[in-house]
Amino acid sequence: MTQQENGPALDAWSLWVSLDKHETLSRGWPSINWEVAEIAQQSSREDAVALWLMLHRDERMAYRFNLSSESPRLFVVCEDITAEQRVPRKLTVAQDVAADYMDAGQPVLSIPMPAAVRVWLEQFMSHHGEVEDPRAGKRRLRTQSKQKEV
């Protein structure tokens, strides 16, 4: 995991993440909504947090699923410090990883995947190769065996 000068390594990229808090009224009740304000290689915001976006070979099927979707997403796993303070803790491009954190009660925000991250992720995928869904072959085999029985 060697970081290039002002750029990502093949499997890791240090990015700065900052959040914005919006207070609104919903049916007369105060409500706090959070959104990702910025994800960048450098940030001048004092509330920005440096996080590593790490790619793992065993998550390639999840990456391809995300990249193939209509709107690829970048997920920010957060931690609520207080009711008024939320801090970004992890970046991922694997929807199932984000879902695991959500299932555990962690807040997760998402944004459309930035073009630079998408290109970098595609490079990782082309370097390590695609992974076939192991269930796809089994489905094809079951279909073929049913055709033979007929």
DSSP file (Angstrom, degrees, kcal/mol; ACC not computed):
  #  RESIDUE AA STRUCTURE BP1 BP2  ACC     N-H-->O    O-->H-N    N-H-->O    O-->H-N    TCO  KAPPA ALPHA  PHI   PSI    X-CA   Y-CA   Z-CA
    1    1 A M              0   0    0      0, 0.0     2,-0.5     0, 0.0     8,-0.0   0.000 360.0 360.0 360.0  80.0    0.0    0.0    0.0
    2    2 A T        -     0   0    0      6,-0.0     2,-0.4    10,-0.0     8,-0.2  -0.885 360.0-135.0-103.2 127.9    2.2    2.8   -1.2
    3    3 A Q        -     0   0    0     -2,-0.5     6,-0.1     6,-0.1     2,-0.1  -0.666  16.8-135.3 -83.1 128.6    0.6    6.2   -1.6
    4    4 A Q  B >   -A    7   0A   0      3,-0.6     3,-1.6    -2,-0.4     2,-0.5  -0.395  42.8 -78.3 -73.6 158.7    1.4    8.0   -4.9
    5    5 A E  T 3  S-     0   0    0      1,-0.3    -1,-0.1    -2,-0.1     0, 0.0  -0.469 112.1 -19.5 -60.1 113.5    2.3   11.7   -4.7
    6    6 A N  T 3  S+     0   0    0     -2,-0.5    -1,-0.3     1,-0.2    35,-0.1   0.780 130.5  76.2  55.9  31.4   -1.1   13.4   -4.3
    7    7 A G  B <  S-A    4   0A   0     -3,-1.6    -3,-0.6    34,-0.0     7,-0.2  -0.950  83.4 -78.7-157.5 176.1   -2.9   10.3   -5.7
    8    8 A P        -     0   0    0      0, 0.0     5,-0.2     0, 0.0     2,-0.1  -0.413  29.4-130.9 -83.5 156.0   -4.1    6.9   -4.8
    9    9 A A        -     0   0    0      3,-2.8    -6,-0.1    -2,-0.1     3,-0.1  -0.326  47.2 -89.0 -81.9-179.9   -2.2    3.6   -4.6
   10   10 A L  S    S+     0   0    0     -8,-0.2   117,-0.1     1,-0.2   114,-0.1   0.870 123.5  17.2 -61.8 -36.4   -3.7    0.6   -6.5
   11   11 A D  S    S+     0   0    0      1,-0.1    44,-2.9    -9,-0.1     2,-0.3   0.331 122.9  49.9-122.7   6.7   -5.8   -0.4   -3.4
   12   12 A A  E     -B   54   0B   0     42,-0.2    -3,-2.8   -10,-0.2     2,-0.4  -0.997  49.2-178.7-151.0 142.5   -5.8    2.6   -1.1
   13   13 A W  E     -B   53   0B   0     40,-1.4    40,-3.0    -2,-0.3     2,-0.6  -0.964  21.3-140.0-144.9 122.7   -6.6    6.3   -1.3
   14   14 A S  E     +B   52   0B   0     -2,-0.4     2,-0.3    38,-0.2    38,-0.2  -0.737  32.5 173.6 -84.4 120.8   -6.5    8.8    1.5
   15   15 A L  E     -B   51   0B   0     36,-3.1    36,-3.1    -2,-0.6     2,-0.4  -0.945  30.3-126.8-130.0 149.3   -9.4   11.2    1.2
   16   16 A W  E     -BC  50  40B   0     24,-3.8    24,-2.2    -2,-0.3     2,-0.4  -0.811  27.2-167.9 -95.3 134.1  -10.7   14.0    3.4
   17   17 A V  E     +BC  49  39B   0     32,-2.7    32,-2.9    -2,-0.4     2,-0.3  -0.977   8.6 177.2-126.4 133.4  -14.4   13.8    4.3
   18   18 A S  E     - C   0  38B   0     20,-2.2    19,-2.3    -2,-0.4    20,-1.8  -0.983  13.0-149.6-134.5 150.9  -16.6   16.5    5.9
   19   19 A L  E     - C   0  36B   0     -2,-0.3     2,-0.4    17,-0.3    17,-0.2  -0.811   3.7-145.3-116.4 154.5  -20.3   16.5    6.8
   20   20 A D  E     - C   0  35B   0     15,-2.7    15,-1.9    -2,-0.3     2,-0.5  -0.965  10.5-147.0-118.4 139.7  -22.9   19.2    6.9
   21   21 A K  E     - C   0  34B   0     -2,-0.4     2,-0.5    13,-0.2    13,-0.2  -0.900  11.4-167.8-106.5 132.6  -25.8   19.2    9.5
   22   22 A H  E     - C   0  33B   0     11,-3.2    11,-3.0    -2,-0.5     2,-0.5  -0.983   6.5-156.0-122.1 123.8  -29.1   20.6    8.5
   23   23 A E  E     + C   0  32B   0     -2,-0.5     2,-0.3     9,-0.2     9,-0.2  -0.873  26.1 160.0-100.2 126.5  -31.8   21.4   11.1
   24   24 A T  E     - C   0  31B   0      7,-3.0     7,-3.2    -2,-0.5     2,-0.5  -0.824  40.0-110.7-134.3 172.6  -35.4   21.4    9.9
   25   25 A L  E     - C   0  30B   0     -2,-0.3     2,-0.5     5,-0.2    -2,-0.0  -0.944  25.3-169.9-107.4 130.4  -38.9   21.1   11.1
   26   26 A S  E >  S- C   0  29B   0      3,-3.4     3,-1.6    -2,-0.5    -2,-0.0  -0.945  77.8 -24.5-122.3 108.2  -40.8   18.0   10.2
   27   27 A R  T 3  S-     0   0    0     -2,-0.5    -1,-0.1     1,-0.3    -2,-0.0   0.860 128.8 -49.6  55.8  37.5  -44.5   18.2   11.1
   28   28 A G  T 3  S+     0   0    0      1,-0.3    -1,-0.3     0, 0.0    -3,-0.0   0.377 118.5 110.6  87.0  -4.8  -43.6   20.7   13.7
   29   29 A W  E <  S-C   26   0B   0     -3,-1.6    -3,-3.4     1,-0.0    -1,-0.3  -0.840  73.9-111.4-105.4 139.9  -40.8   18.6   15.3
   30   30 A P  E     -C   25   0B   0      0, 0.0     2,-0.4     0, 0.0    -5,-0.2  -0.448  39.0-174.1 -67.9 140.8  -37.2   19.6   15.0
   31   31 A S  E     -C   24   0B   0     -7,-3.2    -7,-3.0    -2,-0.1     2,-0.5  -0.998  17.2-147.4-139.1 139.1  -35.2   17.2   12.8
   32   32 A I  E     -C   23   0B   0     -2,-0.4     2,-0.4    -9,-0.2    -9,-0.2  -0.933  16.1-173.8-109.2 126.7  -31.5   16.9   12.1
   33   33 A N  E     -C   22   0B   0    -11,-3.0   -11,-3.2    -2,-0.5     2,-0.3  -0.957   7.0-156.3-119.1 139.1  -30.4   15.7    8.7
   34   34 A W  E     +C   21   0B   0     -2,-0.4     2,-0.3   -13,-0.2   -13,-0.2  -0.861  13.2 174.6-113.6 147.9  -26.8   15.0    7.7
   35   35 A E  E     -C   20   0B   0    -15,-1.9   -15,-2.7    -2,-0.3     2,-0.5  -0.983  40.8 -97.2-145.5 157.3  -25.2   14.9    4.3
   36   36 A V  E     -C   19   0B   0     -2,-0.3   -17,-0.3   -17,-0.2     3,-0.1  -0.646  35.3-176.6 -74.0 120.7  -21.7   14.5    2.9
   37   37 A A  E     -     0   0B   0    -19,-2.3     2,-0.3    -2,-0.5   -18,-0.2   0.842  62.9  -1.5 -86.4 -37.8  -20.4   18.0    2.3
   38   38 A E  E     -C   18   0B   0    -20,-1.8   -20,-2.2     2,-0.0     2,-0.4  -0.984  43.1-175.8-158.7 139.4  -17.1   17.2    0.7
   39   39 A I  E     +C   17   0B   0     -2,-0.3     2,-0.3   -22,-0.2   -22,-0.2  -0.952  37.6 143.4-133.0 117.7  -14.9   14.3   -0.2
   40   40 A A  E     -C   16   0B   0    -24,-2.2   -24,-3.8    -2,-0.4     3,-0.1  -0.956  62.0-114.6-151.6 163.2  -11.5   15.5   -1.6
   41   41 A Q  S    S+     0   0    0     -2,-0.3     2,-0.3   -26,-0.2    -1,-0.1   0.790 108.2  19.4 -71.6 -28.0   -7.8   14.7   -1.7
   42   42 A Q  S    S-     0   0    0    -26,-0.1     2,-0.3   -27,-0.0    -1,-0.2  -0.983  72.5-171.1-139.1 149.7   -7.2   18.0    0.2
   43   43 A S        -     0   0    0     -2,-0.3   -26,-0.1    -3,-0.1    -5,-0.0  -1.000  24.0-164.3-144.2 144.5   -9.5   20.1    2.3
   44   44 A S        +     0   0    0     -2,-0.3     2,-0.3     3,-0.0    -1,-0.1   0.425  62.3 110.9-101.3  -2.6   -9.4   23.4    4.0
   45   45 A R    >   -     0   0    0      1,-0.1     3,-1.1     2,-0.1    -2,-0.1  -0.552  63.5-146.1 -74.3 133.8  -12.4   22.7    6.3
   46   46 A E  T 3  S+     0   0    0     -2,-0.3    -1,-0.1     1,-0.2    -3,-0.0   0.698  97.7  56.4 -75.1 -16.7  -11.4   22.3    9.9
   47   47 A D  T 3  S+     0   0    0    -28,-0.1    -1,-0.2     2,-0.1   -28,-0.2   0.444  81.3 119.3 -91.0   0.7  -14.0   19.7   10.5
   48   48 A A    <   -     0   0    0     -3,-1.1     2,-0.4   -30,-0.1   -30,-0.2  -0.379  50.9-152.3 -69.2 143.8  -12.7   17.4    7.7
   49   49 A V  E     -B   17   0B   0    -32,-2.9   -32,-2.7    -2,-0.1     2,-0.5  -0.961  12.1-130.2-118.8 133.0  -11.5   13.9    8.6
   50   50 A A  E     +B   16   0B   0     -2,-0.4     2,-0.3   -34,-0.2   -34,-0.2  -0.727  35.3 172.0 -84.3 125.0   -8.8   12.0    6.7
   51   51 A L  E     -B   15   0B   0    -36,-3.1   -36,-3.1    -2,-0.5     2,-0.5  -0.951  30.4-124.4-131.2 151.8  -10.0    8.4    5.9
   52   52 A W  E     -B   14   0B   0     -2,-0.3     2,-0.8   -38,-0.2    39,-0.6  -0.854  12.2-149.9 -95.6 126.7   -8.5    5.7    3.8
   53   53 A L  E     -Bd  13  91B   0    -40,-3.0   -40,-1.4    -2,-0.5     2,-0.4  -0.881  26.6-166.3 -90.4 109.8  -10.7    4.2    1.1
   54   54 A M  E     -B   12   0B   0     -2,-0.8     2,-0.4    37,-0.5    39,-0.3  -0.815  11.5-154.4-105.6 138.2   -9.4    0.7    0.9
   55   55 A L        -     0   0    0    -44,-2.9     2,-0.4    -2,-0.4     3,-0.1  -0.898   8.2-163.0-110.2 142.4  -10.1   -1.9   -1.8
   56   56 A H    >   -     0   0    0     -2,-0.4     3,-1.9     1,-0.1     4,-0.1  -0.979  22.6-135.5-128.0 136.2  -10.0   -5.6   -1.2
   57   57 A R  G >  S+     0   0    0     -2,-0.4     3,-1.5     1,-0.3     4,-0.2   0.840 104.4  60.2 -58.8 -34.9   -9.7   -8.4   -3.8
   58   58 A D  G 3  S+     0   0    0      1,-0.3    -1,-0.3     2,-0.1     3,-0.2   0.524 100.8  56.4 -75.6  -2.1  -12.4  -10.5   -2.1
   59   59 A E  G <> S+     0   0    0     -3,-1.9     4,-2.1     1,-0.1     3,-0.4   0.232  71.4 109.8-106.9  12.0  -15.0   -7.6   -2.5
   60   60 A R  H <> S+     0   0    0     -3,-1.5     4,-2.5     1,-0.2     5,-0.2   0.838  74.3  55.8 -59.8 -35.0  -14.6   -7.4   -6.3
   61   61 A M  H  > S+     0   0    0      1,-0.2     4,-2.1     2,-0.2    -1,-0.2   0.905 109.0  47.7 -65.1 -39.2  -18.1   -8.8   -7.0
   62   62 A A  H  > S+     0   0    0     -3,-0.4     4,-2.2     2,-0.2    33,-0.4   0.878 110.8  52.0 -66.9 -38.1  -19.6   -6.1   -4.7
   63   63 A Y  H  X S+     0   0    0     -4,-2.1     4,-2.9     2,-0.2    -2,-0.2   0.925 110.1  47.9 -64.1 -43.5  -17.6   -3.4   -6.5
   64   64 A R  H  X S+     0   0    0     -4,-2.5     4,-2.3     1,-0.2    -2,-0.2   0.901 109.5  53.6 -64.6 -39.9  -18.8   -4.6   -9.9
   65   65 A F  H  X S+     0   0    0     -4,-2.1     4,-0.6     2,-0.2    -1,-0.2   0.930 112.5  44.5 -58.6 -45.6  -22.4   -4.7   -8.7
   66   66 A N  H >< S+     0   0    0     -4,-2.2     3,-1.2     1,-0.2    -2,-0.2   0.941 113.9  48.6 -64.3 -48.9  -22.0   -1.0   -7.6
   67   67 A L  H 3< S+     0   0    0     -4,-2.9    -1,-0.2     1,-0.3    -2,-0.2   0.821 110.8  52.2 -62.2 -31.1  -20.3    0.1  -10.8
   68   68 A S  H 3< S+     0   0    0     -4,-2.3    -1,-0.3    -5,-0.2    -2,-0.2   0.573  90.1 101.9 -82.6  -9.3  -22.9   -1.7  -12.9
   69   69 A S  S << S-     0   0    0     -3,-1.2    -3,-0.0    -4,-0.6    -4,-0.0  -0.230  87.8-109.2 -72.7 165.9  -25.8    0.1  -11.1
   70   70 A E  S    S+     0   0    0      1,-0.3    -1,-0.1     2,-0.0    -4,-0.0   0.851 113.2  21.5 -62.8 -35.2  -27.7    3.0  -12.6
   71   71 A S  S    S-     0   0    0     -5,-0.1    -1,-0.3    41,-0.0    -3,-0.1  -0.761  83.6-148.0-136.5  88.6  -26.1    5.3  -10.0
   72   72 A P        -     0   0    0      0, 0.0    41,-2.8     0, 0.0     2,-0.3  -0.264  22.6-151.0 -56.8 142.7  -22.8    4.0   -8.4
   73   73 A R  E     -E  112   0B   0     39,-0.3     2,-0.5    20,-0.2    22,-0.1  -0.837  18.8-147.1-122.1 153.3  -22.4    5.2   -4.8
   74   74 A L  E     -E  111   0B   0     37,-2.6    37,-2.0    -2,-0.3     2,-0.4  -0.986  26.7-147.2-113.6 129.0  -19.7    6.0   -2.3
   75   75 A F  E     -EF 110  92B   0     17,-2.9    17,-2.0    -2,-0.5     2,-0.6  -0.812  10.1-161.2-106.9 137.8  -20.7    5.1    1.2
   76   76 A V  E     -EF 109  91B   0     33,-3.3    33,-2.7    -2,-0.4     2,-0.4  -0.956   9.6-153.4-118.3 111.2  -19.5    7.0    4.4
   77   77 A V  E     -EF 108  90B   0     13,-2.7    12,-3.4    -2,-0.6    13,-1.7  -0.718  23.7-170.3 -83.9 130.5  -19.9    5.0    7.6
   78   78 A C  E     - F   0  88B   0     29,-3.3     2,-0.4    -2,-0.4     8,-0.0  -0.657  20.7-140.7-119.6 171.7  -20.4    7.5   10.5
   79   79 A E  E     - F   0  87B   0      8,-2.3     8,-2.8    -2,-0.2     2,-0.8  -0.999  17.1-134.7-132.9 131.8  -20.5    7.5   14.3
   80   80 A D  E     + F   0  86B   0     -2,-0.4     6,-0.2     6,-0.2     3,-0.1  -0.786  22.4 178.6 -85.9 113.1  -22.8    9.7   16.4
   81   81 A I  E    S-     0   0B   0      4,-2.2     2,-0.3    -2,-0.8    -1,-0.2   0.915  73.5 -12.8 -78.2 -47.6  -20.7   11.2   19.1
   82   82 A T  E >  S- F   0  85B   0      3,-1.5     3,-0.6    -3,-0.2    -1,-0.2  -0.811  83.7 -89.0-137.7 179.5  -23.6   13.1   20.5
   83   83 A A  T 3  S+     0   0    0     -2,-0.3     3,-0.1     1,-0.2   -51,-0.0   0.750 131.2  39.4 -64.2 -21.5  -27.1   13.9   19.3
   84   84 A E  T 3  S+     0   0    0      1,-0.1     2,-0.5   -63,-0.0    -1,-0.2   0.466 109.9  65.5-105.5  -5.2  -25.6   17.0   17.7
   85   85 A Q  E <   + F   0  82B   0     -3,-0.6    -4,-2.2     2,-0.0    -3,-1.5  -0.971  51.3 175.2-131.4 123.2  -22.3   15.6   16.4
   86   86 A R  E     - F   0  80B   0     -2,-0.5    -6,-0.2    -6,-0.2   -67,-0.2  -0.978  10.6-164.8-124.0 136.9  -21.7   13.0   13.7
   87   87 A V  E     - F   0  79B   0     -8,-2.8    -8,-2.3    -2,-0.4     2,-0.2  -0.975  22.4-120.7-125.6 133.2  -18.2   12.0   12.6
   88   88 A P  E     + F   0  78B   0      0, 0.0   -10,-0.3     0, 0.0     3,-0.1  -0.521  34.5 168.8 -69.2 137.8  -17.2   10.0    9.4
   89   89 A R  E     +     0   0B   0    -12,-3.4     2,-0.3     1,-0.4   -11,-0.2   0.624  55.8  17.6-123.4 -24.9  -15.3    6.8   10.3
   90   90 A K  E     - F   0  77B   0    -13,-1.7   -13,-2.7   -39,-0.1     2,-0.4  -0.997  53.9-149.5-155.0 145.7  -15.0    4.7    7.2
   91   91 A L  E     +dF  53  76B   0    -39,-0.6   -37,-0.5    -2,-0.3     2,-0.3  -0.928  24.8 163.5-113.5 142.4  -15.3    4.9    3.4
   92   92 A T  E     - F   0  75B   0    -17,-2.0   -17,-2.9    -2,-0.4   -37,-0.1  -0.990  35.3-160.4-152.6 154.5  -16.4    2.0    1.2
   93   93 A V  S    S+     0   0    0     -2,-0.3     2,-0.7   -39,-0.3   -20,-0.2   0.216  70.9  99.0-113.7   9.6  -17.7    1.3   -2.3
   94   94 A A     >  -     0   0    0      1,-0.2     4,-2.0   -19,-0.1     3,-0.4  -0.883  59.6-158.6-101.3 114.6  -19.2   -2.0   -1.4
   95   95 A Q  H  > S+     0   0    0     -2,-0.7     4,-2.5   -33,-0.4    -1,-0.2   0.853  91.9  55.7 -60.9 -36.9  -22.9   -1.8   -0.7
   96   96 A D  H  > S+     0   0    0      2,-0.2     4,-1.8     1,-0.2    -1,-0.2   0.848 106.2  51.2 -68.4 -32.1  -23.0   -5.0    1.3
   97   97 A V  H  > S+     0   0    0     -3,-0.4     4,-1.8     2,-0.2    -2,-0.2   0.931 111.5  47.7 -66.4 -45.5  -20.3   -3.6    3.7
   98   98 A A  H  X S+     0   0    0     -4,-2.0     4,-2.2     1,-0.2    -2,-0.2   0.908 110.5  52.5 -60.2 -41.8  -22.4   -0.4    4.1
   99   99 A A  H  X S+     0   0    0     -4,-2.5     4,-2.7     1,-0.2    -1,-0.2   0.869 104.8  55.6 -63.5 -37.2  -25.5   -2.5    4.8
  100  100 A D  H  X S+     0   0    0     -4,-1.8     4,-1.3     2,-0.2    -1,-0.2   0.912 108.9  47.1 -61.3 -42.7  -23.7   -4.5    7.5
  101  101 A Y  H  <>S+     0   0    0     -4,-1.8     5,-2.5     2,-0.2    -2,-0.2   0.907 111.9  50.3 -65.4 -41.0  -22.9   -1.3    9.3
  102  102 A M  H ><5S+     0   0    0     -4,-2.2     3,-1.7     1,-0.2    -2,-0.2   0.905 107.3  53.8 -63.3 -40.5  -26.5   -0.1    8.9
  103  103 A D  H 3<5S+     0   0    0     -4,-2.7    -1,-0.2     1,-0.3    -2,-0.2   0.807 106.3  53.9 -62.2 -29.1  -27.7   -3.4   10.3
  104  104 A A  T 3<5S-     0   0    0     -4,-1.3    -1,-0.3    -3,-0.2    -2,-0.2   0.395 126.1-102.6 -86.6   2.9  -25.5   -2.9   13.3
  105  105 A G  T < 5S+     0   0    0     -3,-1.7    -3,-0.2     1,-0.3    -2,-0.1   0.532  75.2 139.7  91.6   5.9  -27.1    0.5   13.9
  106  106 A Q      < -     0   0    0     -5,-2.5    -1,-0.3    -6,-0.2     2,-0.2  -0.653  56.7-115.5 -82.1 137.9  -24.3    2.7   12.5
  107  107 A P        -     0   0    0      0, 0.0   -29,-3.3     0, 0.0     2,-0.4  -0.550  33.2-168.3 -71.9 136.9  -25.4    5.7   10.4
  108  108 A V  E     -E   77   0B   0     -2,-0.2     2,-0.3   -31,-0.2   -31,-0.2  -0.994   5.3-168.8-129.9 127.8  -24.3    5.4    6.8
  109  109 A L  E     -E   76   0B   0    -33,-2.7   -33,-3.3    -2,-0.4     2,-0.3  -0.792   7.4-162.6-107.7 155.5  -24.5    8.3    4.2
  110  110 A S  E     -E   75   0B   0     -2,-0.3   -74,-0.2   -35,-0.2   -35,-0.2  -0.985   9.7-177.2-139.3 153.2  -24.0    7.9    0.5
  111  111 A I  E     -E   74   0B   0    -37,-2.0   -37,-2.6    -2,-0.3     2,-0.1  -0.934  46.5 -79.1-136.6 160.4  -23.2   10.1   -2.4
  112  112 A P  E     -E   73   0B   0      0, 0.0   -39,-0.3     0, 0.0     3,-0.1  -0.409  62.8 -98.0 -57.7 138.2  -22.9    9.5   -6.1
  113  113 A M        -     0   0    0    -41,-2.8     5,-0.0     1,-0.1   -40,-0.0  -0.409  40.8-116.8 -63.2 123.6  -19.5    8.0   -6.7
  114  114 A P     >  -     0   0    0      0, 0.0     4,-2.3     0, 0.0     3,-0.4  -0.301  21.3-118.4 -59.8 146.6  -17.1   10.8   -7.8
  115  115 A A  H  > S+     0   0    0      1,-0.2     4,-2.4     2,-0.2     5,-0.2   0.871 113.4  54.2 -56.0 -41.1  -15.7   10.2  -11.3
  116  116 A A  H  > S+     0   0    0      1,-0.2     4,-2.1     2,-0.2    -1,-0.2   0.884 109.6  47.4 -63.6 -38.4  -12.1   10.0  -10.1
  117  117 A V  H  > S+     0   0    0     -3,-0.4     4,-2.7     2,-0.2    -1,-0.2   0.890 110.5  53.0 -68.5 -39.5  -13.0    7.2   -7.6
  118  118 A R  H  X S+     0   0    0     -4,-2.3     4,-2.3     2,-0.2    -2,-0.2   0.925 110.3  46.4 -62.0 -45.2  -15.0    5.4  -10.4
  119  119 A V  H  X S+     0   0    0     -4,-2.4     4,-2.1     2,-0.2    -2,-0.2   0.922 113.6  49.5 -62.4 -44.8  -11.9    5.4  -12.7
  120  120 A W  H  X S+     0   0    0     -4,-2.1     4,-2.0     1,-0.2    -2,-0.2   0.896 110.9  49.5 -61.4 -42.2   -9.6    4.3   -9.9
  121  121 A L  H  X S+     0   0    0     -4,-2.7     4,-2.4     1,-0.2    -1,-0.2   0.894 109.0  52.1 -65.8 -40.1  -12.0    1.5   -9.0
  122  122 A E  H  X S+     0   0    0     -4,-2.3     4,-2.6     2,-0.2    -1,-0.2   0.885 108.2  52.3 -62.2 -38.5  -12.2    0.4  -12.6
  123  123 A Q  H  X S+     0   0    0     -4,-2.1     4,-2.2     2,-0.2    -2,-0.2   0.910 108.9  49.8 -63.8 -41.7   -8.4    0.3  -12.7
  124  124 A F  H  X S+     0   0    0     -4,-2.0     4,-2.3     1,-0.2     5,-0.2   0.923 111.9  48.7 -60.4 -44.5   -8.4   -1.9   -9.6
  125  125 A M  H  X S+     0   0    0     -4,-2.4     4,-2.0     1,-0.2    -2,-0.2   0.906 112.3  46.9 -64.7 -42.2  -10.9   -4.2  -11.2
  126  126 A S  H  < S+     0   0    0     -4,-2.6    -1,-0.2     2,-0.2    -2,-0.2   0.855 112.5  51.0 -70.5 -32.0   -9.0   -4.5  -14.5
  127  127 A H  H  < S+     0   0    0     -4,-2.2    -2,-0.2    -5,-0.2    -1,-0.2   0.915 122.0  30.5 -68.4 -43.0   -5.7   -5.1  -12.6
  128  128 A H  H  < S-     0   0    0     -4,-2.3    -2,-0.2    -5,-0.2    -1,-0.2   0.584 110.6-125.5 -95.4 -11.4   -7.1   -7.9  -10.4
  129  129 A G     <  -     0   0    0     -4,-2.0    -1,-0.1    -5,-0.2     2,-0.1   0.063  29.8 -65.8  86.6 160.4   -9.7   -9.3  -12.9
  130  130 A E        -     0   0    0     -4,-0.1     2,-0.5   -66,-0.0   -69,-0.1  -0.456  40.1-138.0 -81.5 155.9  -13.4   -9.9  -12.6
  131  131 A V        -     0   0    0     -2,-0.1     2,-0.2   -71,-0.1   -67,-0.1  -0.973  16.4-135.2-115.3 127.7  -14.9  -12.4  -10.3
  132  132 A E        -     0   0    0     -2,-0.5   -71,-0.1     1,-0.1     3,-0.0  -0.576  27.2-106.3 -80.9 145.1  -17.8  -14.6  -11.6
  133  133 A D    >>  -     0   0    0     -2,-0.2     3,-1.3     1,-0.2     4,-0.8  -0.588  25.3-146.3 -67.3 117.9  -20.8  -15.1   -9.4
  134  134 A P  H 3> S+     0   0    0      0, 0.0     4,-0.9     0, 0.0    -1,-0.2   0.774  97.7  57.5 -61.9 -23.8  -20.4  -18.7   -8.2
  135  135 A R  H 3> S+     0   0    0      1,-0.2     4,-2.3     2,-0.2     5,-0.2   0.763  92.3  70.0 -75.8 -24.2  -24.2  -19.1   -8.2
  136  136 A A  H <> S+     0   0    0     -3,-1.3     4,-2.0     1,-0.2    -1,-0.2   0.910  99.0  47.1 -61.8 -43.1  -24.4  -18.1  -11.9
  137  137 A G  H  X S+     0   0    0     -4,-0.8     4,-2.5     1,-0.2    -1,-0.2   0.875 110.8  52.1 -65.9 -38.1  -22.8  -21.4  -13.1
  138  138 A K  H  X S+     0   0    0     -4,-0.9     4,-2.4     2,-0.2    -1,-0.2   0.889 109.0  50.0 -66.7 -38.9  -25.1  -23.4  -10.8
  139  139 A R  H  X S+     0   0    0     -4,-2.3     4,-2.3     2,-0.2    -2,-0.2   0.924 111.4  48.8 -64.7 -42.2  -28.2  -21.8  -12.2
  140  140 A R  H  X S+     0   0    0     -4,-2.0     4,-2.5     1,-0.2    -2,-0.2   0.913 111.2  50.1 -64.1 -41.8  -27.0  -22.4  -15.7
  141  141 A L  H  X S+     0   0    0     -4,-2.5     4,-2.4     2,-0.2    -1,-0.2   0.905 110.0  49.9 -64.9 -40.9  -26.3  -26.1  -14.9
  142  142 A R  H  X S+     0   0    0     -4,-2.4     4,-1.9     2,-0.2    -1,-0.2   0.916 111.7  48.8 -63.1 -41.7  -29.7  -26.6  -13.4
  143  143 A T  H  X S+     0   0    0     -4,-2.3     4,-1.7     1,-0.2    -2,-0.2   0.913 111.6  49.3 -63.8 -42.9  -31.3  -25.0  -16.4
  144  144 A Q  H  X S+     0   0    0     -4,-2.5     4,-1.7     1,-0.2    -1,-0.2   0.896 109.7  50.8 -65.1 -39.6  -29.3  -27.2  -18.7
  145  145 A S  H  X S+     0   0    0     -4,-2.4     4,-1.4     1,-0.2    -1,-0.2   0.853 108.1  52.7 -69.9 -31.6  -30.1  -30.4  -16.8
  146  146 A K  H  X S+     0   0    0     -4,-1.9     4,-1.1     1,-0.2    -1,-0.2   0.870 107.0  53.1 -68.0 -35.7  -33.9  -29.6  -16.9
  147  147 A Q  H  < S+     0   0    0     -4,-1.7     3,-0.3     1,-0.2    -2,-0.2   0.880 107.1  51.6 -66.2 -37.2  -33.7  -29.2  -20.7
  148  148 A K  H  < S+     0   0    0     -4,-1.7    -1,-0.2     1,-0.2    -2,-0.2   0.846 105.8  55.4 -67.9 -33.8  -32.1  -32.6  -21.0
  149  149 A E  H  <        0   0    0     -4,-1.4    -1,-0.2     1,-0.2    -2,-0.2   0.796 360.0 360.0 -69.5 -27.5  -34.9  -34.2  -19.0
  150  150 A V     <        0   0    0     -4,-1.1    -1,-0.2    -3,-0.3    -2,-0.2   0.470 360.0 360.0 -72.6 360.0  -37.6  -32.9  -21.3
